[in-house]
Structures are given as structure tokens and as C-alpha cells.
Amino acid sequence: MTVYEKTISKLRRLPEPFVEEVSDFIDFLEMKRDNTQWQLWQLFRESLELAEAGMGEYLSNLEDYEERLARGEIKW
């Protein structure tokens, strides 16, 4: 039995949600082979990381603002 046949056999035993994950992973692997698509993915991932990093600072500032508001140091 070839690796391809073994993989198809395993795939057939998986429940539907896992088959969807495998399909997504296959899409990812195909994208990695396309240099243009891979570069776009990298840019997207980096921008997402930047956005999430900025959100942490925003939440910290918001908590500080709420605490100061609660203590009466600032008013609406």
C-alpha cells in the first residue's frame, strides 16, 4: 500500500469535522508551494500579530482608565 493509499484510508475513518481540518491543512500546504500566496500569507500573519499586540496595550490603558474613573480621579 502506498503512502497515498494509507492516507486516504485514514481520511475515510475520520469524522467530518476532522476531515474539514485536513482539507484546510491541504489548502495551507498548497499555498506554501505558491510563492506569491505564501508571501501574502506571511504579510497577513505579521499584520495580525501587530494588531493583537496593539490590543493588549489598549486593554491595559482601558483598565487603567476604568480604575481611575472608579476612584474618582477623572470624570466622564
C-alpha positions as a printed NumPy array, in Angstrom:
array([[  0.   ,   0.   ,   0.   ],
       [  1.373,   3.426,  -0.959],
       [  1.54 ,   6.418,   1.348],
       [ -1.261,   7.971,  -0.705],
       [ -3.484,   4.915,  -0.194],
       [ -2.698,   4.767,   3.536],
       [ -3.545,   8.446,   3.892],
       [ -6.844,   8.081,   2.021],
       [ -7.708,   5.101,   4.231],
       [ -7.041,   7.146,   7.38 ],
       [ -9.017,  10.054,   5.993],
       [-12.048,   7.868,   5.419],
       [-12.075,   6.889,   9.103],
       [-12.123,  10.467,  10.374],
       [-15.291,  12.245,  11.499],
       [-16.433,  15.141,   9.293],
       [-15.007,  17.992,  11.465],
       [-11.533,  16.431,  11.281],
       [-11.854,  15.964,   7.518],
       [-12.521,  19.717,   7.299],
       [ -9.328,  20.391,   9.269],
       [ -7.347,  18.097,   6.988],
       [ -8.784,  19.899,   3.975],
       [ -7.775,  23.261,   5.455],
       [ -4.267,  21.932,   6.081],
       [ -4.013,  20.716,   2.493],
       [ -5.02 ,  24.204,   1.337],
       [ -2.279,  25.617,   3.554],
       [  0.328,  23.255,   2.103],
       [ -0.703,  24.152,  -1.429],
       [ -0.464,  27.839,  -0.588],
       [  3.073,  27.343,   0.731],
       [  4.094,  25.979,  -2.666],
       [  2.855,  29.165,  -4.388],
       [  5.468,  31.787,  -3.514],
       [  3.147,  34.76 ,  -4.123],
       [  0.386,  33.292,  -1.971],
       [  2.888,  32.374,   0.749],
       [  4.254,  35.929,   0.859],
       [  0.712,  37.295,   1.14 ],
       [  0.023,  34.852,   3.984],
       [  3.175,  35.98 ,   5.787],
       [  2.168,  39.639,   5.462],
       [ -1.313,  38.858,   6.759],
       [  0.076,  36.891,   9.718],
       [  2.504,  39.689,  10.604],
       [ -0.215,  42.341,  10.434],
       [ -2.459,  40.2  ,  12.618],
       [  0.316,  39.867,  15.191],
       [  0.779,  43.645,  15.184],
       [ -2.941,  44.223,  15.622],
       [ -3.13 ,  41.78 ,  18.514],
       [ -0.061,  43.307,  20.175],
       [ -1.668,  46.737,  19.968],
       [ -4.873,  45.384,  21.501],
       [ -3.018,  44.3  ,  24.631],
       [ -1.792,  47.83 ,  25.2  ],
       [ -5.269,  49.19 ,  24.51 ],
       [ -6.817,  46.863,  27.094],
       [ -4.191,  47.801,  29.654],
       [ -4.899,  51.503,  29.091],
       [ -8.645,  50.892,  29.272],
       [ -8.319,  49.068,  32.605],
       [ -6.207,  51.914,  33.978],
       [ -8.793,  54.437,  32.786],
       [-11.645,  52.457,  34.393],
       [ -9.774,  52.221,  37.706],
       [ -9.078,  55.954,  37.725],
       [-12.715,  56.626,  36.869],
       [-13.87 ,  54.374,  39.729],
       [-11.559,  56.163,  42.203],
       [-12.981,  59.495,  41.108],
       [ -9.676,  60.757,  39.76 ],
       [-11.308,  61.543,  36.421],
       [-14.853,  62.216,  35.34 ],
       [-16.802,  61.391,  32.155]])
